Amino acid sequence: MFIVNVEGAIYKDGKWLIVRRSDKEDHAPGTLALVGGKVDQEGNTTDILERTLIREVEEEVGITVSLLVYVNSSSFVADSGVPVVDIVFLCTYESGEPFAKDPDEVADIGWMSTQEIMESEEIPDFLKVNIGIADSIVKNGSAGFAATIEGRVGGIK
């Protein structure tokens, strides 16, 4: 079995919302990341990924997002040794002023441009990939997504 995790690439005024994970987090404490969290078991349901992400964003940074668009998915092994499937969505910022609402999960927040993210030595490579794809979607719509995916995996068969 594996954990399913969702993350939000939240874009506003040319910048992305980046959080510093709390030192209390089990996985990757103190690192820079997107807002997100684990999907809970709900039984038979619909839109579980989207609803989870909307809830996690509000719980962790106090803002409202909508219009989630798929960015990409990946897998990794958490620090605890548990396998994780991670799904990233591009989110439309709706309202609220972001802050570290849950200090057990988020130590700090900030807005960074795509260029700042790509040039930062503190940003993990996988996060740069996620932001690169999300940025292509923002700038070029679905054509940007297709071009980015084709460049990474040689096209979708």
Secondary structure, DSSP 8 states (H G I E B T S, - for coil): --EEEEEEEEEETTEEEEEEE-TT-SSSTT-EE-EEEE----SS-SSHHHHHHHHHHHHHH--EEEEEEEEEEEEEE-TTS-EEEEEEEEEEEEE-------TTTEEEEEEE-HHHHHH-SSS-HHHHHHHHHHHHHHHHHHHHHHHHHHHHHS---
